């Protein structure tokens, strides 16, 4: 999943407002951030065994939980950070194919092969997250206008990615 991950970060803000949006954005993309780091280091693995397999995600959840708890002493918040990290792999299973464990099968619905369906699923997560996030904003600042603009920008970004998928079939990730 691409932009849909932001929807989860926005929804989590509704669950616990004290968590900063930045921490949630880092958490929701952490397997992809690590992939980007591996790419820079020249050790990128296309299947994502080190970042998107079940043991890798569990490890990232543990690290995210510990880091957030150590920084804030907010244990409930740390649990939400871990849950947001877990959401990454569930969403990627819908849109892509990911490894389970070393030597295990690849699983996923592979919606990237159907960019229109991918856009619909990502749009549902983006809009759902934006609506929940909007409820965390003070009502008098006309938040619905801000939230609509934000959701529109995210949908436009996702649409661009899906059109690129239609044209190119597979996008280079590294
Ligand atoms: Zn991913």
Backbone and ligand atoms as CSV (ligand in chain L), in Angstrom:
chain,resi,resn,atom,element,x,y,z
A,1,UNK,N,N,0.841,-1.193,0.000
A,1,UNK,CA,C,0.000,0.000,0.000
A,1,UNK,C,C,0.880,1.247,0.000
A,2,UNK,N,N,0.376,2.266,-0.657
A,2,UNK,CA,C,1.170,3.502,-0.709
A,2,UNK,C,C,0.591,4.553,0.255
A,3,UNK,N,N,-0.253,5.426,-0.239
A,3,UNK,CA,C,-0.715,6.560,0.565
A,3,UNK,C,C,-1.708,6.127,1.651
A,4,UNK,N,N,-2.364,4.973,1.447
A,4,UNK,CA,C,-3.327,4.484,2.437
A,4,UNK,C,C,-2.744,4.402,3.843
A,5,UNK,N,N,-1.439,4.135,3.952
A,5,UNK,CA,C,-0.824,4.050,5.286
A,5,UNK,C,C,-1.029,5.340,6.078
A,6,UNK,N,N,-1.076,6.471,5.378
A,6,UNK,CA,C,-1.295,7.755,6.073
A,6,UNK,C,C,-2.676,7.757,6.721
A,7,UNK,N,N,-3.656,7.111,6.061
A,7,UNK,CA,C,-5.004,7.029,6.627
A,7,UNK,C,C,-4.997,6.376,8.005
A,8,UNK,N,N,-4.171,5.336,8.166
A,8,UNK,CA,C,-4.087,4.658,9.462
A,8,UNK,C,C,-3.493,5.600,10.516
A,9,UNK,N,N,-2.442,6.343,10.121
A,9,UNK,CA,C,-1.830,7.286,11.060
A,9,UNK,C,C,-2.861,8.327,11.505
A,10,UNK,N,N,-3.659,8.809,10.560
A,10,UNK,CA,C,-4.680,9.817,10.883
A,10,UNK,C,C,-5.739,9.222,11.804
A,11,UNK,N,N,-6.148,7.980,11.534
A,11,UNK,CA,C,-7.168,7.337,12.367
A,11,UNK,C,C,-6.650,7.115,13.788
A,12,UNK,N,N,-5.357,6.767,13.902
A,12,UNK,CA,C,-4.780,6.508,15.221
A,12,UNK,C,C,-4.750,7.780,16.062
A,13,UNK,N,N,-4.640,8.907,15.410
A,13,UNK,CA,C,-4.663,10.195,16.110
A,13,UNK,C,C,-6.004,10.370,16.828
A,14,UNK,N,N,-7.060,9.842,16.208
A,14,UNK,CA,C,-8.390,9.899,16.810
A,14,UNK,C,C,-8.455,9.011,18.053
A,15,UNK,N,N,-7.725,7.893,18.013
A,15,UNK,CA,C,-7.746,6.953,19.140
A,15,UNK,C,C,-7.039,7.563,20.344
A,16,UNK,N,N,-5.926,8.235,20.118
A,16,UNK,CA,C,-5.173,8.847,21.216
A,16,UNK,C,C,-4.555,10.152,20.736
A,17,UNK,N,N,-5.192,11.246,21.083
A,17,UNK,CA,C,-4.784,12.543,20.537
A,17,UNK,C,C,-3.406,12.986,20.978
A,18,UNK,N,N,-2.931,12.470,22.125
A,18,UNK,CA,C,-1.647,12.956,22.644
A,18,UNK,C,C,-0.466,12.477,21.795
A,19,UNK,N,N,-0.680,11.471,20.956
A,19,UNK,CA,C,0.439,10.993,20.128
A,19,UNK,C,C,0.643,11.974,18.977
A,20,UNK,N,N,1.899,12.385,18.776
A,20,UNK,CA,C,2.189,13.324,17.696
A,20,UNK,C,C,1.988,12.682,16.339
A,21,UNK,N,N,1.523,13.480,15.387
A,21,UNK,CA,C,1.282,12.963,14.045
A,21,UNK,C,C,2.590,12.463,13.410
A,22,UNK,N,N,3.692,13.130,13.745
A,22,UNK,CA,C,4.984,12.729,13.170
A,22,UNK,C,C,5.336,11.298,13.593
A,23,UNK,N,N,5.164,11.009,14.892
A,23,UNK,CA,C,5.461,9.657,15.391
A,23,UNK,C,C,4.577,8.633,14.686
A,24,UNK,N,N,3.318,8.993,14.457
A,24,UNK,CA,C,2.388,8.066,13.791
A,24,UNK,C,C,2.770,7.857,12.330
A,25,UNK,N,N,3.245,8.921,11.685
A,25,UNK,CA,C,3.652,8.797,10.278
A,25,UNK,C,C,4.915,7.944,10.152
A,26,UNK,N,N,5.830,8.120,11.103
A,26,UNK,CA,C,7.030,7.269,11.095
A,26,UNK,C,C,6.617,5.818,11.299
A,27,UNK,N,N,5.713,5.575,12.258
A,27,UNK,CA,C,5.296,4.204,12.585
A,27,UNK,C,C,4.589,3.545,11.404
A,28,UNK,N,N,3.705,4.279,10.760
A,28,UNK,CA,C,2.885,3.667,9.725
A,28,UNK,C,C,3.719,3.262,8.503
A,29,UNK,N,N,4.850,3.972,8.289
A,29,UNK,CA,C,5.702,3.655,7.129
A,29,UNK,C,C,7.003,2.959,7.511
A,30,UNK,N,N,7.161,2.566,8.797
A,30,UNK,CA,C,8.497,2.133,9.218
A,30,UNK,C,C,9.070,0.998,8.361
A,31,UNK,N,N,8.289,-0.019,7.935
A,31,UNK,CA,C,8.923,-1.039,7.078
A,31,UNK,C,C,9.459,-0.448,5.764
A,32,UNK,N,N,8.745,0.570,5.251
A,32,UNK,CA,C,9.206,1.189,4.004
A,32,UNK,C,C,10.397,2.122,4.251
A,33,UNK,N,N,10.404,2.803,5.426
A,33,UNK,CA,C,11.580,3.634,5.746
A,33,UNK,C,C,12.811,2.751,5.826
A,34,UNK,N,N,12.680,1.585,6.496
A,34,UNK,CA,C,13.840,0.695,6.634
A,34,UNK,C,C,14.265,0.192,5.253
A,35,UNK,N,N,13.268,-0.117,4.400
A,35,UNK,CA,C,13.594,-0.504,3.017
A,35,UNK,C,C,14.411,0.586,2.324
A,36,UNK,N,N,13.996,1.839,2.525
A,36,UNK,CA,C,14.713,2.956,1.902
A,36,UNK,C,C,16.144,3.026,2.426
A,37,UNK,N,N,16.295,2.777,3.732
A,37,UNK,CA,C,17.636,2.775,4.324
A,37,UNK,C,C,18.483,1.657,3.751
A,38,UNK,N,N,17.886,0.470,3.594
A,38,UNK,CA,C,18.610,-0.672,3.016
A,38,UNK,C,C,18.992,-0.378,1.576
A,39,UNK,N,N,18.088,0.325,0.888
A,39,UNK,CA,C,18.351,0.702,-0.505
A,39,UNK,C,C,19.592,1.586,-0.572
A,40,UNK,N,N,19.650,2.587,0.326
A,40,UNK,CA,C,20.802,3.490,0.356
A,40,UNK,C,C,22.071,2.722,0.720
A,41,UNK,N,N,21.914,1.731,1.606
A,41,UNK,CA,C,23.074,0.952,2.052
A,41,UNK,C,C,23.484,-0.098,1.013
A,42,UNK,N,N,22.647,-0.257,-0.021
A,42,UNK,CA,C,22.988,-1.211,-1.075
A,42,UNK,C,C,22.637,-2.649,-0.722
A,43,UNK,N,N,21.812,-2.856,0.312
A,43,UNK,CA,C,21.451,-4.223,0.701
A,43,UNK,C,C,19.940,-4.445,0.574
A,44,UNK,N,N,19.302,-3.699,-0.325
A,44,UNK,CA,C,17.853,-3.811,-0.501
A,44,UNK,C,C,17.486,-5.190,-1.020
A,45,UNK,N,N,16.427,-5.743,-0.444
A,45,UNK,CA,C,15.914,-7.042,-0.866
A,45,UNK,C,C,14.516,-6.816,-1.436
A,46,UNK,N,N,14.328,-7.131,-2.692
A,46,UNK,CA,C,13.094,-6.782,-3.390
A,46,UNK,C,C,11.859,-7.362,-2.715
A,47,UNK,N,N,11.974,-8.556,-2.162
A,47,UNK,CA,C,10.817,-9.184,-1.530
A,47,UNK,C,C,10.492,-8.572,-0.175
A,48,UNK,N,N,11.465,-7.917,0.438
A,48,UNK,CA,C,11.211,-7.295,1.739
A,48,UNK,C,C,11.310,-8.253,2.909
A,49,UNK,N,N,12.161,-9.273,2.781
A,49,UNK,CA,C,12.286,-10.246,3.877
A,49,UNK,C,C,12.711,-9.570,5.183
A,50,UNK,N,N,13.599,-8.568,5.088
A,50,UNK,CA,C,14.123,-7.937,6.301
A,50,UNK,C,C,13.178,-6.891,6.878
A,51,UNK,N,N,12.138,-6.526,6.120
A,51,UNK,CA,C,11.287,-5.426,6.570
A,51,UNK,C,C,9.806,-5.774,6.577
A,52,UNK,N,N,9.358,-6.700,5.723
A,52,UNK,CA,C,7.925,-6.969,5.583
A,52,UNK,C,C,7.537,-8.411,5.918
A,53,UNK,N,N,8.493,-9.262,6.312
A,53,UNK,CA,C,8.113,-10.615,6.729
A,53,UNK,C,C,7.524,-10.536,8.137
A,54,UNK,N,N,6.857,-11.590,8.567
A,54,UNK,CA,C,6.192,-11.559,9.880
A,54,UNK,C,C,7.200,-11.340,11.021
A,55,UNK,N,N,8.324,-12.084,11.058
A,55,UNK,CA,C,9.280,-11.809,12.145
A,55,UNK,C,C,9.848,-10.390,12.086
A,56,UNK,N,N,10.068,-9.860,10.877
A,56,UNK,CA,C,10.612,-8.499,10.753
A,56,UNK,C,C,9.627,-7.480,11.304
A,57,UNK,N,N,8.333,-7.656,10.988
A,57,UNK,CA,C,7.332,-6.697,11.461
A,57,UNK,C,C,7.187,-6.789,12.981
A,58,UNK,N,N,7.238,-8.018,13.524
A,58,UNK,CA,C,7.158,-8.167,14.979
A,58,UNK,C,C,8.321,-7.447,15.650
A,59,UNK,N,N,9.509,-7.574,15.042
A,59,UNK,CA,C,10.684,-6.892,15.604
A,59,UNK,C,C,10.511,-5.373,15.532
A,60,UNK,N,N,10.017,-4.887,14.404
A,60,UNK,CA,C,9.808,-3.446,14.252
A,60,UNK,C,C,8.761,-2.952,15.271
A,61,UNK,N,N,7.728,-3.769,15.518
A,61,UNK,CA,C,6.716,-3.399,16.515
A,61,UNK,C,C,7.349,-3.261,17.897
A,62,UNK,N,N,8.206,-4.219,18.218
A,62,UNK,CA,C,8.867,-4.219,19.530
A,62,UNK,C,C,9.755,-2.980,19.670
A,63,UNK,N,N,10.524,-2.689,18.615
A,63,UNK,CA,C,11.420,-1.527,18.648
A,63,UNK,C,C,10.596,-0.242,18.750
A,64,UNK,N,N,9.504,-0.154,17.958
A,64,UNK,CA,C,8.652,1.036,17.984
A,64,UNK,C,C,8.010,1.223,19.343
A,65,UNK,N,N,7.520,0.122,19.916
A,65,UNK,CA,C,6.886,0.169,21.233
A,65,UNK,C,C,7.894,0.668,22.275
A,66,UNK,N,N,9.086,0.063,22.275
A,66,UNK,CA,C,10.098,0.404,23.274
A,66,UNK,C,C,10.569,1.845,23.105
A,67,UNK,N,N,10.779,2.256,21.862
A,67,UNK,CA,C,11.293,3.614,21.607
A,67,UNK,C,C,10.265,4.656,22.045
A,68,UNK,N,N,8.983,4.405,21.699
A,68,UNK,CA,C,7.964,5.399,22.057
A,68,UNK,C,C,7.748,5.433,23.568
A,69,UNK,N,N,7.728,4.249,24.191
A,69,UNK,CA,C,7.537,4.189,25.642
A,69,UNK,C,C,8.708,4.857,26.362
A,70,UNK,N,N,9.935,4.632,25.872
A,70,UNK,CA,C,11.106,5.229,26.515
A,70,UNK,C,C,11.089,6.744,26.377
A,71,UNK,N,N,10.630,7.230,25.236
A,71,UNK,CA,C,10.652,8.673,24.978
A,71,UNK,C,C,9.534,9.395,25.724
A,72,UNK,N,N,8.388,8.744,25.902
A,72,UNK,CA,C,7.216,9.468,26.428
A,72,UNK,C,C,6.661,8.912,27.734
A,73,UNK,N,N,7.049,7.697,28.108
A,73,UNK,CA,C,6.464,7.005,29.285
A,73,UNK,C,C,4.969,6.762,29.088
A,74,UNK,N,N,4.500,6.871,27.864
A,74,UNK,CA,C,3.079,6.673,27.566
A,74,UNK,C,C,2.913,5.251,27.020
A,75,UNK,N,N,2.580,4.311,27.925
A,75,UNK,CA,C,2.528,2.901,27.520
A,75,UNK,C,C,1.358,2.638,26.589
A,76,UNK,N,N,0.223,3.269,26.863
A,76,UNK,CA,C,-0.935,3.070,25.986
A,76,UNK,C,C,-0.616,3.627,24.597
A,77,UNK,N,N,0.045,4.774,24.574
A,77,UNK,CA,C,0.447,5.357,23.296
A,77,UNK,C,C,1.411,4.440,22.561
A,78,UNK,N,N,2.329,3.814,23.311
A,78,UNK,CA,C,3.301,2.902,22.694
A,78,UNK,C,C,2.598,1.693,22.083
A,79,UNK,N,N,1.532,1.232,22.742
A,79,UNK,CA,C,0.753,0.113,22.191
A,79,UNK,C,C,0.101,0.522,20.866
A,80,UNK,N,N,-0.383,1.753,20.823
A,80,UNK,CA,C,-1.019,2.228,19.582
A,80,UNK,C,C,0.026,2.345,18.478
A,81,UNK,N,N,1.231,2.835,18.828
A,81,UNK,CA,C,2.323,2.896,17.848
A,81,UNK,C,C,2.601,1.493,17.292
A,82,UNK,N,N,2.655,0.496,18.188
A,82,UNK,CA,C,2.911,-0.887,17.740
A,82,UNK,C,C,1.778,-1.375,16.832
A,83,UNK,N,N,0.545,-1.033,17.178
A,83,UNK,CA,C,-0.596,-1.455,16.363
A,83,UNK,C,C,-0.552,-0.810,14.982
A,84,UNK,N,N,-0.117,0.456,14.938
A,84,UNK,CA,C,-0.009,1.151,13.649
A,84,UNK,C,C,1.061,0.463,12.790
A,85,UNK,N,N,2.169,0.065,13.413
A,85,UNK,CA,C,3.219,-0.652,12.672
A,85,UNK,C,C,2.655,-1.971,12.136
A,86,UNK,N,N,1.877,-2.672,12.964
A,86,UNK,CA,C,1.270,-3.942,12.536
A,86,UNK,C,C,0.325,-3.722,11.350
A,87,UNK,N,N,-0.377,-2.592,11.366
A,87,UNK,CA,C,-1.335,-2.323,10.283
A,87,UNK,C,C,-0.632,-2.290,8.928
A,88,UNK,N,N,0.657,-1.895,8.935
A,88,UNK,CA,C,1.385,-1.763,7.670
A,88,UNK,C,C,1.353,-3.076,6.886
A,89,UNK,N,N,1.614,-4.170,7.584
A,89,UNK,CA,C,1.726,-5.440,6.858
A,89,UNK,C,C,0.351,-5.938,6.413
A,90,UNK,N,N,-0.685,-5.682,7.226
A,90,UNK,CA,C,-2.023,-6.108,6.802
A,90,UNK,C,C,-2.434,-5.370,5.523
A,91,UNK,N,N,-2.134,-4.072,5.483
A,91,UNK,CA,C,-2.498,-3.300,4.291
A,91,UNK,C,C,-1.652,-3.730,3.098
A,92,UNK,N,N,-0.365,-4.036,3.346
A,92,UNK,CA,C,0.490,-4.479,2.239
A,92,UNK,C,C,0.067,-5.860,1.727
A,93,UNK,N,N,-0.512,-6.682,2.609
A,93,UNK,CA,C,-1.016,-7.987,2.148
A,93,UNK,C,C,-2.199,-7.796,1.204
A,94,UNK,N,N,-2.951,-6.737,1.393
A,94,UNK,CA,C,-4.084,-6.486,0.490
A,94,UNK,C,C,-3.570,-6.053,-0.880
A,95,UNK,N,N,-2.562,-5.179,-0.885
A,95,UNK,CA,C,-2.175,-4.570,-2.153
A,95,UNK,C,C,-0.988,-5.268,-2.834
A,96,UNK,N,N,-0.163,-5.975,-2.054
A,96,UNK,CA,C,1.037,-6.558,-2.660
A,96,UNK,C,C,1.182,-8.044,-2.352
A,97,UNK,N,N,2.418,-8.536,-2.533
A,97,UNK,CA,C,2.781,-9.889,-2.110
A,97,UNK,C,C,3.953,-9.732,-1.158
A,98,UNK,N,N,3.877,-10.308,0.027
A,98,UNK,CA,C,4.967,-10.153,0.986
A,98,UNK,C,C,5.394,-11.511,1.520
A,99,UNK,N,N,6.682,-11.614,1.910
A,99,UNK,CA,C,7.175,-12.891,2.443
A,99,UNK,C,C,6.614,-13.133,3.849
A,100,UNK,N,N,6.381,-14.394,4.197
A,100,UNK,CA,C,5.921,-14.714,5.549
A,100,UNK,C,C,7.119,-14.814,6.489
A,101,UNK,N,N,8.029,-15.743,6.196
A,101,UNK,CA,C,9.243,-15.927,6.975
A,101,UNK,C,C,10.266,-16.565,6.049
A,102,UNK,N,N,11.551,-16.601,6.454
A,102,UNK,CA,C,12.575,-17.177,5.570
A,102,UNK,C,C,12.206,-18.606,5.179
A,103,UNK,N,N,12.125,-18.861,3.887
A,103,UNK,CA,C,11.747,-20.180,3.395
A,103,UNK,C,C,10.243,-20.384,3.296
A,104,UNK,N,N,9.464,-19.444,3.834
A,104,UNK,CA,C,8.005,-19.557,3.805
A,104,UNK,C,C,7.435,-18.998,2.513
A,105,UNK,N,N,6.125,-19.153,2.335
A,105,UNK,CA,C,5.484,-18.680,1.098
A,105,UNK,C,C,5.330,-17.155,1.075
A,106,UNK,N,N,5.138,-16.605,-0.117
A,106,UNK,CA,C,4.756,-15.207,-0.271
A,106,UNK,C,C,3.229,-15.155,-0.200
A,107,UNK,N,N,2.693,-14.171,0.506
A,107,UNK,CA,C,1.237,-14.068,0.567
A,107,UNK,C,C,0.793,-12.654,0.223
A,108,UNK,N,N,-0.446,-12.517,-0.200
A,108,UNK,CA,C,-1.000,-11.205,-0.515
A,108,UNK,C,C,-1.967,-11.290,-1.671
A,109,UNK,N,N,-2.847,-10.294,-1.743
A,109,UNK,CA,C,-3.854,-10.273,-2.801
A,109,UNK,C,C,-3.335,-9.601,-4.077
A,110,UNK,N,N,-2.237,-8.851,-3.956
A,110,UNK,CA,C,-1.603,-8.274,-5.143
A,110,UNK,C,C,-2.464,-7.294,-5.924
A,111,UNK,N,N,-3.163,-6.416,-5.215
A,111,UNK,CA,C,-4.031,-5.454,-5.910
A,111,UNK,C,C,-3.269,-4.476,-6.803
A,112,UNK,N,N,-1.942,-4.367,-6.587
A,112,UNK,CA,C,-1.169,-3.470,-7.464
A,112,UNK,C,C,-1.329,-3.872,-8.923
A,113,UNK,N,N,-1.625,-5.151,-9.152
A,113,UNK,CA,C,-1.825,-5.593,-10.533
A,113,UNK,C,C,-3.141,-5.079,-11.097
A,114,UNK,N,N,-3.985,-4.552,-10.225
A,114,UNK,CA,C,-5.283,-3.990,-10.640
A,114,UNK,C,C,-5.380,-2.576,-10.088
A,115,UNK,N,N,-4.722,-1.622,-10.758
A,115,UNK,CA,C,-4.569,-0.274,-10.178
A,115,UNK,C,C,-5.893,0.395,-9.810
A,116,UNK,N,N,-6.977,0.093,-10.532
A,116,UNK,CA,C,-8.247,0.751,-10.194
A,116,UNK,C,C,-8.756,0.240,-8.847
A,117,UNK,N,N,-8.699,-1.089,-8.673
A,117,UNK,CA,C,-9.096,-1.668,-7.388
A,117,UNK,C,C,-8.178,-1.162,-6.284
A,118,UNK,N,N,-6.880,-1.044,-6.581
A,118,UNK,CA,C,-5.932,-0.535,-5.586
A,118,UNK,C,C,-6.325,0.874,-5.168
A,119,UNK,N,N,-6.680,1.702,-6.166
A,119,UNK,CA,C,-7.057,3.080,-5.825
A,119,UNK,C,C,-8.284,3.093,-4.922
A,120,UNK,N,N,-9.269,2.242,-5.229
A,120,UNK,CA,C,-10.497,2.216,-4.422
A,120,UNK,C,C,-10.179,1.859,-2.971
A,121,UNK,N,N,-9.362,0.804,-2.778
A,121,UNK,CA,C,-9.044,0.367,-1.415
A,121,UNK,C,C,-8.251,1.447,-0.675
A,122,UNK,N,N,-7.233,1.999,-1.353
A,122,UNK,CA,C,-6.419,3.034,-0.685
A,122,UNK,C,C,-7.280,4.257,-0.372
A,123,UNK,N,N,-8.200,4.594,-1.289
A,123,UNK,CA,C,-9.049,5.772,-1.079
A,123,UNK,C,C,-9.958,5.574,0.136
A,124,UNK,N,N,-10.466,4.349,0.313
A,124,UNK,CA,C,-11.324,4.078,1.478
A,124,UNK,C,C,-10.532,4.315,2.773
A,125,UNK,N,N,-9.287,3.827,2.808
A,125,UNK,CA,C,-8.475,3.988,4.020
A,125,UNK,C,C,-8.122,5.469,4.229
A,126,UNK,N,N,-7.792,6.164,3.135
A,126,UNK,CA,C,-7.424,7.581,3.243
A,126,UNK,C,C,-8.611,8.401,3.745
A,127,UNK,N,N,-9.772,8.227,3.112
A,127,UNK,CA,C,-10.945,9.032,3.483
A,127,UNK,C,C,-11.412,8.674,4.901
A,128,UNK,N,N,-11.409,7.374,5.222
A,128,UNK,CA,C,-11.793,6.955,6.575
A,128,UNK,C,C,-10.887,7.584,7.619
A,129,UNK,N,N,-9.575,7.551,7.355
A,129,UNK,CA,C,-8.613,8.141,8.287
A,129,UNK,C,C,-8.802,9.640,8.401
A,130,UNK,N,N,-9.052,10.294,7.277
A,130,UNK,CA,C,-9.214,11.754,7.284
A,130,UNK,C,C,-10.459,12.164,8.080
A,131,UNK,N,N,-11.536,11.397,7.933
A,131,UNK,CA,C,-12.769,11.715,8.671
A,131,UNK,C,C,-12.538,11.582,10.175
A,132,UNK,N,N,-11.873,10.484,10.577
A,132,UNK,CA,C,-11.597,10.289,12.004
A,132,UNK,C,C,-10.677,11.388,12.521
A,133,UNK,N,N,-9.662,11.738,11.717
A,133,UNK,CA,C,-8.729,12.791,12.113
A,133,UNK,C,C,-9.454,14.122,12.272
A,134,UNK,N,N,-10.391,14.395,11.382
A,134,UNK,CA,C,-11.138,15.653,11.435
A,134,UNK,C,C,-11.844,15.841,12.766
A,135,UNK,N,N,-12.241,14.726,13.368
A,135,UNK,CA,C,-12.944,14.814,14.657
A,135,UNK,C,C,-12.018,15.193,15.798
A,136,UNK,N,N,-10.711,15.151,15.568
A,136,UNK,CA,C,-9.784,15.534,16.635
A,136,UNK,C,C,-9.511,17.033,16.612
A,137,UNK,N,N,-9.950,17.723,15.557
A,137,UNK,CA,C,-9.651,19.150,15.425
A,137,UNK,C,C,-10.758,19.971,16.086
A,138,UNK,N,N,-10.403,21.148,16.625
A,138,UNK,CA,C,-11.418,21.996,17.244
A,138,UNK,C,C,-12.435,22.447,16.196
A,139,UNK,N,N,-13.728,22.377,16.513
A,139,UNK,CA,C,-14.776,22.607,15.505
A,139,UNK,C,C,-14.773,24.015,14.932
A,140,UNK,N,N,-14.349,25.009,15.713
A,140,UNK,CA,C,-14.525,26.376,15.218
A,140,UNK,C,C,-13.517,26.758,14.137
A,141,UNK,N,N,-12.480,25.914,13.930
A,141,UNK,CA,C,-11.486,26.274,12.900
A,141,UNK,C,C,-11.868,25.733,11.529
A,142,UNK,N,N,-13.130,25.512,11.290
A,142,UNK,CA,C,-13.603,24.960,10.020
A,142,UNK,C,C,-12.741,23.781,9.574
A,143,UNK,N,N,-12.603,22.791,10.450
A,143,UNK,CA,C,-11.669,21.705,10.130
A,143,UNK,C,C,-12.074,20.917,8.887
A,144,UNK,N,N,-13.384,20.889,8.554
A,144,UNK,CA,C,-13.778,20.041,7.439
A,144,UNK,C,C,-13.221,20.526,6.125
A,145,UNK,N,N,-13.045,21.853,6.021
A,145,UNK,CA,C,-12.416,22.377,4.810
A,145,UNK,C,C,-10.966,21.911,4.743
A,146,UNK,N,N,-10.239,22.067,5.869
A,146,UNK,CA,C,-8.833,21.632,5.925
A,146,UNK,C,C,-8.724,20.137,5.640
A,147,UNK,N,N,-9.607,19.371,6.280
A,147,UNK,CA,C,-9.535,17.917,6.134
A,147,UNK,C,C,-9.849,17.507,4.694
A,148,UNK,N,N,-10.808,18.190,4.068
A,148,UNK,CA,C,-11.143,17.860,2.678
A,148,UNK,C,C,-9.979,18.166,1.750
A,149,UNK,N,N,-9.315,19.295,2.000
A,149,UNK,CA,C,-8.162,19.649,1.160
A,149,UNK,C,C,-7.057,18.613,1.336
A,150,UNK,N,N,-6.815,18.230,2.601
A,150,UNK,CA,C,-5.773,17.238,2.878
A,150,UNK,C,C,-6.122,15.899,2.211
A,151,UNK,N,N,-7.370,15.439,2.402
A,151,UNK,CA,C,-7.776,14.156,1.813
A,151,UNK,C,C,-7.687,14.230,0.296
A,152,UNK,N,N,-8.089,15.370,-0.279
A,152,UNK,CA,C,-8.015,15.537,-1.727
A,152,UNK,C,C,-6.587,15.436,-2.233
A,153,UNK,N,N,-5.661,16.060,-1.504
A,153,UNK,CA,C,-4.252,16.018,-1.908
A,153,UNK,C,C,-3.718,14.586,-1.827
A,154,UNK,N,N,-4.094,13.869,-0.756
A,154,UNK,CA,C,-3.627,12.484,-0.603
A,154,UNK,C,C,-4.211,11.593,-1.696
A,155,UNK,N,N,-5.490,11.799,-2.024
A,155,UNK,CA,C,-6.123,11.000,-3.085
A,155,UNK,C,C,-5.466,11.280,-4.429
A,156,UNK,N,N,-5.124,12.558,-4.672
A,156,UNK,CA,C,-4.467,12.916,-5.928
A,156,UNK,C,C,-3.113,12.220,-6.040
A,157,UNK,N,N,-2.404,12.178,-4.902
A,157,UNK,CA,C,-1.094,11.521,-4.877
A,157,UNK,C,C,-1.241,10.023,-5.186
A,158,UNK,N,N,-2.247,9.416,-4.542
A,158,UNK,CA,C,-2.483,7.985,-4.765
A,158,UNK,C,C,-2.881,7.722,-6.214
A,159,UNK,N,N,-3.708,8.605,-6.763
A,159,UNK,CA,C,-4.148,8.447,-8.155
A,159,UNK,C,C,-2.945,8.488,-9.092
A,160,UNK,N,N,-2.008,9.403,-8.810
A,160,UNK,CA,C,-0.797,9.507,-9.621
A,160,UNK,C,C,-0.027,8.186,-9.600
A,161,UNK,N,N,0.087,7.607,-8.412
A,161,UNK,CA,C,0.824,6.341,-8.279
A,161,UNK,C,C,0.115,5.230,-9.054
A,162,UNK,N,N,-1.226,5.180,-8.937
A,162,UNK,CA,C,-1.961,4.108,-9.621
A,162,UNK,C,C,-1.918,4.281,-11.138
A,163,UNK,N,N,-1.927,5.520,-11.611
A,163,UNK,CA,C,-1.798,5.746,-13.054
A,163,UNK,C,C,-0.417,5.291,-13.516
A,164,UNK,N,N,0.606,5.586,-12.696
A,164,UNK,CA,C,1.959,5.119,-13.028
A,164,UNK,C,C,1.988,3.597,-13.094
A,165,UNK,N,N,1.255,2.938,-12.184
A,165,UNK,CA,C,1.170,1.468,-12.203
A,165,UNK,C,C,0.510,0.979,-13.484
A,166,UNK,N,N,-0.557,1.674,-13.906
A,166,UNK,CA,C,-1.247,1.288,-15.127
A,166,UNK,C,C,-0.301,1.349,-16.313
A,167,UNK,N,N,0.557,2.376,-16.313
A,167,UNK,CA,C,1.432,2.606,-17.457
A,167,UNK,C,C,2.672,1.727,-17.415
A,168,UNK,N,N,3.186,1.448,-16.202
A,168,UNK,CA,C,4.491,0.805,-16.093
A,168,UNK,C,C,4.455,-0.609,-15.515
A,169,UNK,N,N,3.298,-1.034,-15.025
A,169,UNK,CA,C,3.149,-2.372,-14.419
A,169,UNK,C,C,3.867,-2.505,-13.086
A,170,UNK,N,N,5.173,-2.330,-13.056
A,170,UNK,CA,C,5.815,-2.406,-11.741
A,170,UNK,C,C,6.704,-1.189,-11.539
A,171,UNK,N,N,6.559,-0.568,-10.363
A,171,UNK,CA,C,7.328,0.647,-10.088
A,171,UNK,C,C,8.634,0.298,-9.393
A,172,UNK,N,N,9.718,0.932,-9.794
A,172,UNK,CA,C,10.981,0.692,-9.107
A,172,UNK,C,C,10.880,1.215,-7.671
A,173,UNK,N,N,11.257,0.416,-6.698
A,173,UNK,CA,C,11.152,0.830,-5.293
A,173,UNK,C,C,12.521,1.164,-4.712
A,174,UNK,N,N,13.562,0.889,-5.444
A,174,UNK,CA,C,14.893,1.138,-4.910
A,174,UNK,C,C,15.783,1.637,-6.049
L,1,ZN,ZN,ZN,5.335,-1.569,2.781
